[in-house]
Amino acid sequence: MKHGHIYFLSNHHRSTLYIGVTSDLERRVLEHKSGMGSSFTSKYNLTDLMYYEVFQEIETAIKREKQLKNWHKEWKWNLVKSQNPDLQDLAAEWFTKDHIKAFRDAESSY
């Protein structure tokens, strides 16, 4: 059975939140940081991981994502702040700039 994750991304100014679901959080965050995550996250430069939850089954993660997308903006930010009060990028140390560039270059060549 596939594990699942829901995650929140934001931009540098913390003015926009994006909620996503994935079975591979590290790879998905790398995609977003390289500008290849989705058109919405690329357009608004949503690259900073603010919050995530881990689930035993991807189906449960998908249900949670749908639930969270219906929440008010304030509720979402309160959830983020409950675990990440300083609103730090939780994935800031996961990849180097060279790693992100190499990934982007490799993906662009397809």
C-alpha positions in Angstrom: 0.0 0.0 0.0 1.2 3.5 -0.9 1.8 6.0 1.9 0.5 9.5 1.4 1.3 13.1 2.4 -0.6 16.3 2.4 1.5 19.5 2.4 1.2 23.2 2.4 3.4 25.5 0.4 3.8 29.3 0.6 5.9 32.0 -1.0 8.6 34.1 0.6 6.0 36.8 1.7 3.7 34.1 3.2 0.8 35.7 1.3 -0.5 32.5 -0.5 -1.0 28.9 0.6 -1.2 25.9 -1.6 -2.3 22.5 -0.4 -1.2 19.4 -2.3 -1.1 15.6 -1.9 1.6 13.2 -2.9 3.0 9.7 -2.3 6.6 11.1 -2.4 6.9 14.3 -0.4 10.6 14.9 -0.9 10.4 14.5 -4.7 7.3 16.7 -4.9 8.9 19.5 -2.9 11.9 19.3 -5.2 9.6 19.6 -8.2 8.0 22.7 -6.7 11.4 24.3 -5.7 12.6 23.8 -9.2 9.6 25.5 -10.7 8.1 22.3 -12.1 5.5 21.5 -9.5 2.4 23.0 -11.0 1.5 26.1 -13.0 -0.2 27.6 -9.9 2.8 27.1 -7.6 5.2 28.3 -10.3 3.1 31.4 -11.0 3.0 32.5 -7.4 6.5 31.2 -6.5 5.1 28.8 -3.9 8.3 26.9 -2.9 8.5 26.9 0.9 7.1 23.8 2.7 5.1 25.2 5.6 3.4 22.0 6.9 2.8 18.4 6.1 1.0 15.3 7.4 1.9 11.6 6.8 -0.7 8.9 6.2 -0.5 5.2 5.9 -2.7 5.1 2.8 -2.7 7.6 -0.1 -6.5 7.5 -0.1 -6.7 8.9 3.4 -4.3 11.7 2.4 -6.6 12.5 -0.6 -9.6 12.7 1.7 -7.7 15.0 4.1 -6.5 17.3 1.3 -10.2 17.7 0.1 -11.2 18.5 3.7 -8.4 21.1 4.2 -9.2 22.8 0.8 -12.7 23.6 2.2 -11.3 25.3 5.3 -11.2 29.0 5.7 -7.8 30.6 5.0 -7.5 31.6 8.7 -8.0 28.0 9.8 -5.3 26.8 7.4 -2.8 29.3 8.7 -3.7 28.4 12.3 -3.0 24.8 11.5 0.4 25.7 10.0 1.3 27.9 12.9 0.4 25.2 15.4 3.3 23.2 14.2 5.5 25.8 12.6 5.0 29.1 14.6 8.0 30.8 12.9 6.7 30.0 9.4 10.0 28.5 8.4 10.6 26.5 5.2 10.6 23.0 6.6 12.5 21.8 3.5 15.1 24.6 3.5 17.9 22.1 4.2 16.7 19.3 2.0 18.3 20.4 -1.2 21.2 22.7 -2.3 20.7 25.2 -5.1 22.9 23.0 -7.3 20.7 20.0 -6.6 17.6 22.0 -7.6 19.3 23.4 -10.8 20.5 19.9 -11.8 17.0 18.5 -11.3 15.4 21.3 -13.3 17.9 20.8 -16.1 17.4 17.1 -16.2 13.6 17.4 -16.2 13.7 20.1 -18.9 15.6 17.9 -21.2 12.7 15.4 -21.6 
